Amino acid sequence: MGVDYYALELDLTDDGPNIQEVLAELTGQRTVPNVFVNGTHVGGYDKTFQAYKSGSLQNLLEDRIDDTEVYDYDLIVIGGGSGGLACSKEAASLGKKVMVLDYVVPTPSGTSWGLGGTCVNVGCIPKKLMHQAALLGQALQDSRKFGWECDEQVKHNWDTMVEAIQNYIGSLNWGYRVSLREKTVTYLNAYAEFIEPHKIKATNRKRQETFHTAQTFVLATGERPRYLGIPGDKEYCITSDDLFSLPYCPGKTLIVGASYVALECAGFLAGIGLDVTVMVRSILLRGFDQEMAERAGAYMETHGVKFIRKFVPTQIERLEEGMPGRLKVVAQSTEGPEIVEGEYNTVLIAIGRDACTRNIGLDKIGVKINEKNGKIPVNDEEQTNVPHVYAIGDILDGKLELTPVAIQAGKLLARRLFGGSFEKCDYVNVPTTVFTPLEYGCCGLPEERAIGEYGKESIEVYHTLFWPLEWTVPGRDNNTCYAKIICNKHDKNRVLGFHVLGPNAGEITQGFGAAIKCGLTKELLDETIGIHPTCAEVFTTLEVSKSSGKDITQAGC
């Protein structure tokens, strides 16, 4: 290729064996040649030749030449959500000159929000707070059995709740801006689009354009809710992007979808006293353990949420304007010609999310995306096929869509790029929780996947129903909470999957998540002394296996 290079002949170097050991530790490669371009490890002969044939070697070499150029910034992060902010602040703390661009395209209903991304503004934070509002409603009912005397008619005020939650979110938005300023990160509230490999155009709300260059870019643009693509969906429906700041109580609500967003929203809306129906195309919580998903759904049904199974909307029609108005929904069966119609005040669509990657100029610089979902394939260092462009968070193809994952990936990426670190983000055995009325926490494999990967004969499941002590005096929901672990019989009963359905499931799962990282086994759980009386202690006394077929109902504490 006519490119000058430097070769270190290890067999002619006194310290050759030691160098080779360090190289093996850094790269996992013991053979030679061991090729690097501009600090990036390419590999041996085969991988270098493959890189040449794919064009990525040429891109790396172009970056090497570009190093002589002077850029405005060492790093530009596109996206001011949890991952992007974490990456930018970490890079700045390592002495780099950093810019963050964040811009929220308003929803069809006109909703937008401040710095911080989905989680803070229209995701985890307001969702958990509205979930708490619903739990407090249940607690008010329970309190009477504990001696609290209050009026039978207790009302919920939507406006009061939304105002308080939005005030808190506003304080977070301001805090993020202050934090960026303290770290000397340049923040631009503008829409970023690549126009050259190392150059972006930034357009603000007034349509004013500025241009900025950087040596390295990190994409952290996140996702937005997907619409149905039917008449009336964008005109009359809302999504989770609109719900948490909705200036009026949604009233009788139809939620379309069976995602965790759909079920969480259905749960807290029903919990504050609204008439809620969920329309489900196929299964609940796709990707999660299906036994747990069905149990969570069954609990919701017994607590007032109605389900329309195996139907999809085909048309939304407005019958009456208002706040809320009145809508007519026409839906068709997924299994035949049957049509159903219904009237609702609000229709919330929660059928999934699309990556915000198609309109930021990635095609102009050659970054590949998965055309089916818009997500970006990366290597194990979050690097795209264009060497100076990285991606983190929900837009990664095949990775978990969780805020703490994006934060961890962003921090570690900055440390690798600018701090000499080699630590990579571990996407295995990440704990998470679905905040349905009966919370569902999990870590590791669903039962279906464990059987698929290891074989049914290798798997043993230990499980139990349980009754939280706090629920015994009100006398409600006995034997609806459920716990199970999925073990590999051929690996010392190592825990492959941890699942709990009950109050405070997130708090329980976080602790056990650390144990699973350390190689938790059934024997270690049995040796652990539980804290009494708690829900989490059931995992230290699991005795019944699914294969035994024995009864798992509980009679007392």
TORPABA-124872 format. One line per 5 residues: number of its first residue (from 1); their letters; for each residue x, y, z of C-alpha. Coordinates in pm, 1 decimal. Layout:
! residues N
NUM> A> X,Y,Z | ...
END
This chain:
! residues 557
1> MGVDY> 0.0,0.0,0.0 | 307.2,226.1,4.6 | 257.9,321.9,371.0 | 557.0,374.0,598.8 | 554.2,152.1,906.5
6> YALEL> 771.9,56.4,1199.0 | 847.8,-309.6,1273.4 | 969.8,-441.7,1609.3 | 1129.0,-784.8,1556.5 | 1064.2,-966.0,1884.7
11> DLTDD> 1313.6,-1246.8,1816.9 | 1587.7,-985.9,1770.8 | 1495.0,-790.8,2086.1 | 1642.6,-870.7,2427.1 | 1311.0,-810.5,2598.5
16> GPNIQ> 1112.4,-988.9,2324.7 | 949.8,-1261.1,2542.9 | 829.5,-1006.4,2799.4 | 691.3,-780.6,2526.3 | 512.6,-1078.5,2373.5
21> EVLAE> 353.9,-1163.1,2711.0 | 225.9,-807.6,2751.3 | 95.5,-805.7,2394.8 | -86.1,-1133.1,2460.3 | -244.0,-985.9,2772.2
26> LTGQR> -353.5,-669.9,2589.6 | -473.6,-826.9,2265.4 | -529.2,-1197.5,2331.4 | -293.8,-1269.6,2038.9 | 34.5,-1463.8,2077.2
31> TVPNV> 124.1,-1495.1,1709.2 | 311.0,-1252.3,1484.2 | 277.5,-1028.8,1299.4 | 78.3,-829.8,1554.6 | -39.5,-519.8,1369.7
36> FVNGT> -143.3,-183.5,1518.0 | -249.6,132.2,1335.2 | -261.1,456.2,1529.6 | -288.0,264.3,1855.9 | -575.2,47.6,1732.6
41> HVGGY> -510.0,-327.7,1732.6 | -583.3,-479.7,1391.4 | -462.7,-838.9,1447.3 | -244.3,-1088.6,1268.4 | -198.6,-1160.3,897.4
46> DKTFQ> -552.9,-1288.9,835.1 | -731.0,-1008.7,1017.2 | -509.9,-742.3,860.3 | -582.6,-877.5,513.9 | -955.4,-896.2,594.3
51> AYKSG> -941.6,-534.0,710.2 | -771.7,-444.3,382.3 | -1041.8,-619.3,178.6 | -1324.9,-459.0,378.3 | -1174.3,-110.5,359.4
56> SLQNL> -1147.6,-66.9,737.5 | -765.0,-75.5,717.3 | -773.6,216.5,476.3 | -1004.2,404.0,717.3 | -759.7,344.5,1000.7
61> LEDRI> -470.7,469.8,791.6 | -667.3,779.5,691.4 | -725.8,848.0,1060.5 | -349.5,819.8,1116.7 | -290.9,1086.8,855.1
66> DDTEV> -572.6,1298.8,998.0 | -394.5,1303.5,1334.5 | -180.7,1587.4,1202.5 | -493.6,1800.7,1160.7 | -617.6,2032.2,1434.0
71> YDYDL> -976.0,1969.7,1545.3 | -1208.8,2187.3,1751.8 | -1258.5,1909.3,2006.4 | -1098.4,1585.9,2115.9 | -1445.0,1433.3,2153.4
76> IVIGG> -1794.4,1522.8,2039.7 | -2080.7,1328.1,2195.4 | -2409.3,1333.2,2005.2 | -2688.2,1280.8,2256.3 | -2732.2,1420.8,2606.9
81> GSGGL> -2891.3,1119.8,2774.2 | -2749.5,915.5,3059.8 | -2482.2,741.5,2850.6 | -2373.8,1047.9,2656.2 | -2345.5,1263.1,2967.9
86> ACSKE> -2148.9,996.2,3153.8 | -1905.1,955.5,2863.1 | -1858.0,1329.7,2812.1 | -1795.3,1408.9,3178.4 | -1551.4,1120.0,3216.7
91> AASLG> -1356.8,1230.9,2908.1 | -1346.1,1589.9,3035.9 | -1219.0,1472.2,3376.0 | -932.6,1305.0,3186.5 | -829.7,1641.3,3046.2
96> KKVMV> -996.3,1626.6,2704.8 | -1182.9,1904.0,2526.4 | -1541.2,1778.8,2490.8 | -1869.0,1894.1,2336.4 | -2215.1,1743.5,2392.8
101> LDYVV> -2504.2,1809.8,2155.7 | -2860.7,1728.6,2257.4 | -3183.4,1809.1,2077.1 | -3533.5,1673.9,2137.2 | -3751.2,1661.9,1827.4
106> PTPSG> -4104.6,1738.1,1959.1 | -4360.8,1458.1,1949.7 | -4660.2,1482.7,1714.7 | -4847.1,1619.0,2018.3 | -4580.7,1887.6,2064.0
111> TSWGL> -4410.2,1749.2,2375.6 | -4039.3,1812.3,2432.5 | -3809.3,1821.9,2736.0 | -3474.2,1926.3,2873.7 | -3124.6,1782.7,2903.5
116> GGTCV> -3088.1,1430.5,3041.7 | -3242.8,1195.2,2788.1 | -3530.7,949.3,2805.3 | -3468.5,803.1,3150.6 | -3477.0,1131.2,3338.6
121> NVGCI> -3749.0,1306.6,3140.1 | -3989.9,1048.9,2997.1 | -3869.4,712.9,3126.9 | -3736.6,557.9,3445.8 | -3770.0,858.2,3676.6
126> PKKLM> -4129.1,974.4,3610.8 | -4237.7,611.7,3559.6 | -4111.4,505.5,3902.9 | -4267.2,812.8,4066.1 | -4609.2,743.4,3911.7
131> HQAAL> -4569.9,378.4,4012.0 | -4510.9,505.9,4365.5 | -4828.2,714.2,4343.5 | -5021.6,395.8,4264.7 | -4854.5,203.4,4548.0
136> LGQAL> -4952.5,480.1,4790.2 | -5314.3,436.9,4681.5 | -5295.1,67.3,4771.9 | -5121.0,157.1,5098.6 | -5408.4,390.9,5187.1
141> QDSRK> -5650.3,98.9,5149.4 | -5425.8,-130.5,5355.1 | -5381.5,132.4,5626.7 | -5740.0,96.5,5749.0 | -5668.0,-260.4,5857.7
146> FGWEC> -5370.1,-127.4,6052.6 | -5589.1,114.8,6246.5 | -5567.8,431.3,6037.6 | -5908.4,597.8,6016.4 | -5961.3,801.6,5699.9
151> DEQVK> -6243.9,892.5,5466.7 | -6369.4,608.5,5250.7 | -6363.1,839.6,4948.6 | -5999.0,911.7,4870.0 | -5938.6,1092.4,4538.6
156> HNWDT> -5628.2,1126.9,4326.3 | -5537.9,1461.1,4168.5 | -5354.5,1413.9,3837.2 | -5248.7,1779.0,3806.9 | -5087.1,1783.8,4150.4
161> MVEAI> -4889.1,1466.3,4076.0 | -4769.3,1580.3,3732.6 | -4666.5,1922.8,3858.7 | -4461.7,1774.6,4144.0 | -4292.2,1519.6,3918.9
166> QNYIG> -4214.1,1777.0,3650.2 | -4069.4,2013.4,3911.2 | -3834.5,1739.7,4024.4 | -3734.8,1656.0,3666.2 | -3669.2,2025.4,3602.9
171> SLNWG> -3425.6,2029.0,3893.8 | -3244.9,1731.7,3739.9 | -3223.8,1906.0,3400.2 | -3065.4,2207.7,3565.1 | -2828.1,1988.1,3764.0
176> YRVSL> -2699.4,1822.7,3446.8 | -2625.8,2159.1,3286.4 | -2441.2,2275.1,3597.5 | -2243.2,1949.6,3606.8 | -2133.9,1989.9,3243.4
181> REKTV> -2026.9,2346.5,3314.2 | -1825.4,2236.8,3616.2 | -1650.6,1973.1,3403.1 | -1589.8,2237.6,3130.7 | -1788.8,2037.1,2878.5
186> TYLNA> -1938.5,2253.9,2603.1 | -2314.9,2192.8,2578.3 | -2510.6,2277.3,2264.4 | -2888.5,2242.5,2243.8 | -2879.1,2165.0,1872.5
191> YAEFI> -2945.6,1884.5,1625.0 | -2621.0,1724.3,1504.3 | -2565.2,1582.0,1156.4 | -2242.8,1454.9,999.3 | -2133.9,1632.0,682.9
196> EPHKI> -1774.6,1499.6,672.0 | -1593.1,1216.3,854.5 | -1472.7,1450.9,1129.5 | -1721.6,1737.8,1090.6 | -2081.1,1792.5,1202.3
201> KATNR> -2342.9,2055.9,1135.3 | -2539.7,2169.7,1442.6 | -2884.0,2327.4,1393.0 | -3059.3,2497.6,1685.6 | -3429.1,2567.5,1737.8
206> KRQET> -3401.7,2894.4,1545.9 | -3259.1,2700.2,1247.4 | -2919.7,2864.8,1296.3 | -2630.5,2645.3,1186.0 | -2279.8,2606.4,1328.4
211> FHTAQ> -2004.3,2362.3,1233.9 | -1772.0,2166.3,1461.8 | -1490.5,1913.7,1417.9 | -1351.4,1645.1,1645.9 | -1093.6,1369.3,1645.6
216> TFVLA> -1342.5,1118.2,1794.8 | -1720.9,1092.5,1803.3 | -1955.8,899.2,2031.9 | -2314.3,838.2,1920.9 | -2560.1,826.8,2211.1
221> TGERP> -2881.1,935.3,2042.5 | -3115.5,683.7,2205.3 | -3458.1,581.0,2079.3 | -3808.9,722.7,2040.2 | -4147.9,544.1,2054.0
226> RYLGI> -4270.9,373.9,1738.9 | -4616.7,451.2,1600.0 | -4861.9,203.4,1449.8 | -4868.1,341.5,1096.6 | -5249.9,343.0,1081.3
231> PGDKE> -5500.4,625.5,1020.8 | -5524.8,853.7,1323.4 | -5228.3,725.4,1526.3 | -5004.2,1032.9,1520.8 | -5299.8,1271.1,1503.2
236> YCITS> -5489.0,1144.7,1808.0 | -5271.1,905.2,2010.1 | -4998.4,970.5,2263.6 | -4690.0,774.3,2371.8 | -4485.2,756.9,2689.5
241> DDLFS> -4305.0,1067.3,2557.6 | -4628.5,1261.3,2622.6 | -4782.8,1086.1,2922.0 | -4566.3,1207.0,3207.8 | -4625.2,1576.1,3139.6
246> LPYCP> -4982.6,1538.6,3012.2 | -5167.7,1855.5,3124.6 | -5492.8,1665.8,3191.3 | -5596.5,1333.3,3342.1 | -5609.0,1076.9,3058.0
251> GKTLI> -5939.4,925.6,3172.9 | -6047.9,594.2,3021.7 | -5730.7,471.3,2852.9 | -5643.0,208.3,2594.7 | -5278.2,105.6,2593.9
256> VGASY> -5161.6,-65.2,2276.8 | -4869.1,-301.6,2324.2 | -4732.7,-557.4,2568.2 | -4385.5,-412.1,2627.2 | -4262.2,-328.8,2974.8
261> VALEC> -4350.2,34.9,2900.8 | -4708.0,-68.2,2815.5 | -4757.5,-279.0,3127.6 | -4592.7,-28.9,3361.6 | -4809.5,256.7,3233.7
266> AGFLA> -5122.0,39.6,3251.7 | -5035.1,-55.7,3607.0 | -4992.5,289.6,3753.9 | -5283.5,441.9,3560.8 | -5512.6,170.0,3696.7
271> GIGLD> -5351.9,214.3,4037.9 | -5460.3,578.5,4057.3 | -5815.8,477.9,3972.4 | -5848.0,502.2,3593.5 | -6029.7,260.7,3363.3
276> VTVMV> -5745.3,90.8,3172.3 | -5741.6,-165.2,2892.1 | -5432.8,-320.3,2731.7 | -5451.2,-445.7,2372.9 | -5196.4,-721.9,2311.1
281> RSILL> -5091.2,-851.4,1968.8 | -4920.7,-1169.8,2090.5 | -4730.7,-1223.1,2419.5 | -4653.5,-1011.2,2724.1 | -4298.9,-884.8,2786.4
286> RGFDQ> -4128.0,-1041.8,2486.4 | -3770.7,-1138.1,2576.1 | -3850.3,-1185.3,2944.5 | -3930.3,-1513.7,3121.4 | -4281.0,-1597.3,3001.3
291> EMAER> -4399.7,-1763.6,3321.5 | -4310.5,-1446.5,3512.3 | -4470.2,-1228.1,3243.6 | -4798.8,-1418.4,3259.0 | -4804.4,-1407.4,3639.5
296> AGAYM> -4744.6,-1030.1,3630.7 | -5027.3,-992.9,3378.5 | -5263.2,-1213.0,3579.8 | -5204.9,-997.1,3888.9 | -5286.1,-686.0,3685.4
301> ETHGV> -5612.3,-844.5,3567.0 | -5721.0,-918.7,3923.5 | -5646.0,-555.5,4009.4 | -5864.9,-393.9,3747.5 | -5662.1,-388.5,3423.3
306> KFIRK> -5852.9,-537.7,3129.8 | -5672.2,-721.0,2847.5 | -5780.1,-762.6,2484.8 | -5564.3,-1045.6,2354.0 | -5454.7,-1109.3,1996.0
311> FVPTQ> -5595.4,-790.1,1845.8 | -5428.0,-494.6,1672.9 | -5575.5,-148.9,1603.4 | -5645.6,-65.1,1240.8 | -5795.9,282.8,1277.9
316> IERLE> -5825.4,562.9,1534.6 | -6106.9,813.8,1491.0 | -6177.1,1125.8,1697.1 | -6538.5,1147.9,1811.2 | -6505.2,1450.6,2034.9
321> EGMPG> -6235.8,1709.5,2104.4 | -6131.7,1786.5,2458.8 | -5877.5,1733.9,2734.7 | -5927.0,1445.9,2723.1 | -6146.5,1402.5,2420.1
326> RLKVV> -6322.8,1089.6,2300.5 | -6173.7,842.2,2052.1 | -6307.0,541.9,1864.7 | -6068.7,251.2,1812.2 | -6124.3,-17.5,1550.1
331> AQSTE> -5915.3,-334.4,1591.2 | -5884.4,-661.7,1408.0 | -5805.1,-1009.9,1537.0 | -5462.1,-1149.8,1455.1 | -5620.9,-1493.3,1414.3
336> GPEIV> -5918.8,-1423.8,1192.8 | -6161.6,-1166.7,1047.2 | -6315.8,-1059.4,1380.2 | -6338.6,-682.2,1436.0 | -6387.8,-505.3,1769.3
341> EGEYN> -6459.7,-139.9,1840.3 | -6425.6,62.4,2157.2 | -6442.7,419.5,2284.4 | -6169.3,571.7,2501.1 | -6057.3,912.9,2620.9
346> TVLIA> -5689.5,842.5,2554.7 | -5497.8,591.1,2343.5 | -5134.8,535.6,2441.9 | -4910.3,349.0,2197.9 | -4629.1,140.0,2349.3
351> IGRDA> -4534.5,-113.9,2082.5 | -4159.0,-55.1,2084.9 | -3897.7,207.4,2007.4 | -3685.9,304.9,1706.3 | -3319.7,406.1,1715.7
356> CTRNI> -3251.3,772.3,1632.0 | -2980.5,699.9,1375.2 | -3130.8,744.2,1028.6 | -3121.9,1123.4,1003.0 | -2784.7,1221.0,1147.5
361> GLDKI> -2570.8,1174.6,835.7 | -2421.5,835.9,917.6 | -2456.3,733.7,552.9 | -2231.4,1026.1,454.9 | -1939.8,894.5,661.2
366> GVKIN> -1996.9,524.4,601.2 | -2120.1,412.0,946.3 | -2319.6,93.9,898.4 | -2656.6,41.6,1065.0 | -2893.5,-253.2,1081.9
371> EKNGK> -3150.2,-149.8,821.1 | -3425.6,-348.4,995.9 | -3414.4,-157.9,1323.6 | -3174.8,133.4,1270.3 | -2940.3,4.0,1538.4
376> IPVND> -2563.0,17.8,1507.5 | -2340.9,-291.6,1509.4 | -2025.6,-239.6,1717.7 | -1732.6,-449.3,1834.9 | -1665.6,-531.8,2200.8
381> EEQTN> -1520.0,-183.3,2249.7 | -1835.5,-3.8,2121.0 | -1647.6,89.8,1801.7 | -1842.9,113.1,1475.4 | -1704.8,10.9,1136.5
386> VPHVY> -1565.6,367.5,1109.5 | -1273.6,364.3,1356.6 | -1312.4,714.8,1501.0 | -1687.7,676.3,1559.4 | -1822.4,488.5,1862.7
391> AIGDI> -2176.2,421.7,1987.2 | -2329.6,349.4,2327.5 | -2670.2,295.7,2485.2 | -3001.6,188.1,2337.0 | -2888.4,229.6,1974.7
396> LDGKL> -2646.2,-65.7,1994.5 | -2752.8,-370.4,1795.8 | -2809.0,-674.0,2016.6 | -2733.1,-501.1,2346.7 | -2948.6,-424.2,2650.9
401> ELTPV> -3159.6,-107.3,2648.6 | -3100.9,-1.0,3008.5 | -2986.6,330.0,3156.3 | -2720.5,186.7,3392.4 | -2573.7,-11.0,3101.0
406> AIQAG> -2537.3,306.7,2892.8 | -2376.9,490.4,3184.9 | -2127.5,209.9,3249.3 | -2045.6,173.6,2879.2 | -1998.2,551.1,2843.2
411> KLLAR> -1761.4,582.3,3137.8 | -1552.5,280.7,3039.7 | -1533.2,394.2,2677.0 | -1396.6,735.9,2781.5 | -1139.3,569.1,3005.7
416> RLFGG> -1024.6,340.9,2722.5 | -1006.7,626.4,2472.2 | -831.4,878.8,2693.8 | -721.3,715.0,3019.1 | -516.5,414.9,2911.8
421> SFEKC> -774.7,167.4,3046.5 | -855.7,-167.5,2886.8 | -1173.4,-245.4,3082.7 | -1477.2,-320.7,2867.0 | -1845.3,-308.6,2951.7
426> DYVNV> -1983.5,-646.4,3058.5 | -2327.5,-697.1,2906.0 | -2383.0,-1039.4,3069.5 | -2601.8,-1100.3,3377.5 | -2729.6,-743.8,3405.6
431> PTTVF> -3011.6,-717.0,3662.7 | -3327.8,-525.5,3579.1 | -3681.4,-472.7,3705.6 | -4018.4,-417.0,3540.6 | -4223.8,-184.2,3761.0
436> TPLEY> -4561.7,-344.3,3706.6 | -4805.6,-330.1,4003.5 | -4645.3,-653.2,4122.5 | -4282.2,-573.2,4042.7 | -4079.1,-824.1,3840.4
441> GCCGL> -3703.1,-836.5,3896.7 | -3466.3,-1062.0,3706.4 | -3101.0,-1131.4,3639.4 | -2959.5,-1384.4,3396.7 | -3149.6,-1615.9,3164.8
446> PEERA> -3524.4,-1664.7,3126.7 | -3624.7,-2028.3,3173.8 | -3695.7,-2070.4,2800.7 | -3348.4,-1949.6,2701.4 | -3175.1,-2154.7,2968.4
451> IGEYG> -3341.3,-2468.9,2834.6 | -3257.1,-2368.6,2478.1 | -2890.1,-2305.0,2554.9 | -2818.6,-2585.5,2801.6 | -3087.2,-2846.2,2731.7
456> KESIE> -3383.8,-2940.4,2951.7 | -3193.2,-3229.6,3108.3 | -2925.7,-2990.9,3237.1 | -3164.7,-2745.6,3403.1 | -3327.7,-2756.0,3744.5
461> VYHTL> -3570.4,-2487.3,3856.3 | -3636.4,-2419.1,4225.1 | -3942.3,-2209.7,4299.3 | -4198.7,-2099.1,4554.4 | -4498.2,-1877.0,4605.8
466> FWPLE> -4484.8,-1638.4,4900.7 | -4698.7,-1392.5,5094.5 | -4533.7,-1067.0,5209.3 | -4591.8,-1011.0,5580.7 | -4718.7,-657.8,5509.0
471> WTVPG> -5005.4,-806.1,5308.4 | -5123.9,-1052.6,5573.4 | -5308.8,-806.1,5797.2 | -5502.5,-650.7,5504.0 | -5561.2,-1011.5,5395.1
476> RDNNT> -5490.8,-958.3,5025.4 | -5319.0,-1137.3,4740.2 | -5205.3,-1451.2,4920.5 | -4979.7,-1676.9,4711.7 | -4947.6,-1438.7,4417.8
481> CYAKI> -4583.3,-1339.9,4472.1 | -4341.9,-1585.6,4314.8 | -3970.7,-1659.2,4322.1 | -3756.4,-1895.7,4118.9 | -3397.3,-1969.0,4030.8
486> ICNKH> -3278.7,-2159.6,3724.6 | -2972.2,-2376.3,3788.1 | -2725.0,-2569.5,3573.5 | -2714.5,-2918.8,3726.1 | -2386.3,-2998.1,3549.6
491> DKNRV> -2204.8,-2691.3,3686.2 | -2250.1,-2723.3,4064.8 | -2606.7,-2592.1,4033.0 | -2475.7,-2252.2,3927.6 | -2758.3,-1998.4,3907.7
496> LGFHV> -2825.8,-1912.4,3543.0 | -3141.1,-1712.5,3605.9 | -3289.9,-1528.3,3902.9 | -3654.4,-1417.4,3898.1 | -3877.2,-1257.5,4160.0
501> LGPNA> -4230.9,-1122.6,4141.3 | -4326.5,-917.8,4444.0 | -4296.8,-584.9,4624.6 | -3958.7,-409.5,4607.9 | -3837.4,-658.1,4346.8
506> GEITQ> -3579.2,-409.8,4220.9 | -3418.3,-376.3,4563.3 | -3406.6,-754.6,4600.7 | -3266.8,-820.1,4254.0 | -2989.2,-561.1,4280.6
511> GFGAA> -2831.1,-746.6,4572.2 | -2857.0,-1090.2,4417.9 | -2724.4,-949.1,4089.4 | -2384.5,-897.0,4254.4 | -2390.0,-1254.7,4385.1
516> IKCGL> -2464.8,-1392.0,4038.0 | -2166.2,-1197.1,3902.6 | -1958.0,-1384.5,4159.1 | -2082.2,-1726.4,4041.2 | -2374.4,-1786.5,4279.6
521> TKELL> -2481.0,-2150.8,4324.3 | -2783.2,-2316.2,4485.3 | -2555.5,-2447.9,4761.4 | -2434.3,-2094.7,4843.6 | -2794.3,-1975.5,4863.2
526> DETIG> -2879.5,-2262.4,5097.5 | -2581.3,-2171.7,5317.4 | -2693.9,-1807.7,5336.5 | -2898.1,-1713.1,5642.5 | -3198.4,-1503.2,5551.0
531> IHPTC> -3318.9,-1180.9,5708.7 | -3655.6,-1238.7,5875.4 | -3921.1,-1130.5,5800.7 | -3842.9,-1021.6,5443.7 | -3947.6,-1124.8,5094.8
536> AEVFT> -3587.2,-1177.0,4984.8 | -3530.5,-1451.7,5240.9 | -3735.4,-1698.1,5033.0 | -3428.6,-1742.3,4812.0 | -3237.1,-1889.1,5106.8
541> TLEVS> -3500.4,-2155.9,5172.1 | -3593.0,-2278.1,4822.5 | -3661.9,-2650.1,4854.4 | -3913.6,-2744.9,4586.7 | -3795.4,-2814.4,4233.3
546> KSSGK> -4028.3,-2786.1,3936.0 | -3937.8,-3137.3,3827.7 | -4070.5,-3274.4,4158.6 | -4417.4,-3138.6,4086.4 | -4470.0,-3065.0,4456.0
551> DITQA> -4705.4,-2795.5,4584.4 | -4544.7,-2451.1,4636.9 | -4826.1,-2262.0,4810.4 | -4734.1,-2105.3,5143.7 | -4946.5,-2117.9,5456.5
556> GC> -4755.8,-1880.6,5688.1 | -4438.4,-1684.8,5747.6
END
